[in-house]
Amino acid sequence: MSSKKHPFRPNLKQRVSLNLLKKYMDLESKVHDLRYLFWECTLRCNLSCMHCGSDCRTDYNMKDMPAEDFLKVAEQISKKYNPNNIMMVITGGEPLMRNDLEEVGLNLYHLGFPWGMVTNGFALTKARFSNLLKSGLRSITISLDGEEAEHNWLRGNPKSFQKAIEAIETIVAAKEDLSFDVVTCINARNFDKLESIKNLLIQKDVLHWRIFSISPIGRAKENPDLHISDAQFLELMKFIETCRKEGKIMASFGCEGFLGSFEGKVRDGYFMCRAGINIGSVLNDGSISACPNNDKSMSQGNIYTDNFIDVWENRYGIMRDRSWTKTGICSDCEVFDWCQGNGLHLRDLENKTVMQCHYKMLENGLD
């Protein structure tokens, strides 16, 4: 990085907090308490999203992992760790493509795990939601990517927007003690609708709104319509900061990358990529990994050949010591100690570089 001062360099107060956070994360890396476990329960999906980071298809003949195979892993974990402290998150694909989620959820509940799911909402009927609640559902995330035209364009289905709205209305109307948020993927087509999306969610009594930019992975890797400019990214940070100050809806930026002086202003905490440190995953083929969006080559084992506990406790070195990411534009970066090479899902392992640097995007956004 050049000697010129970065316009969004963290201020003194932020730097003090970031240095304390660095010490905390170094300790967390050594202790690596498992806090979240994602289960990629299927690769099937009822939509065909342009930005999908997974290999999801509408092929109904694709084989899902048998529920009993994942539950064996959950039982192993419950005997080694306190299940009350580990959030099980069911993802996909589209989890609601499976007919046995209630059974799986009830088993997790009886083992002592809180559990939740991420869904596009297309198949979340009132009856299905009621049954999921009875099975111990504690957390749910619904995707809504704009107003009707923009959402349906991104999701590839003309009914998707209405189904997502109905799912949101169903959840809000239930008035359950449930952790619930809406996720929006910002792209070139819906960027100008941020204010409208915000007002729509407020109208629907949504309290928590997570916003992501679309990462250059999966289907989105080479689609310019899906990526906002650096100037728009900077405006997005300002928009989120303003939303939080208004207090009408708690907007926050996703856990994608380090944001310089916007740290502590656009999400509840500071940037930390916890993949492999507190976050693990079991993928549909049995692979043991961390964040499901990480490059598949980062898998650390497989539940069909390895013991999950052994893998979690003794592998994941590539994620717990990230000194290897100090290459390319990261090699002389002034904020590397706090950023640690950005989110691992943005690392290009073959070329040993980062595919997207949010800190650089902020700087370029002023040009």
Disulfide bonds with the S-S distance in Angstrom:
none
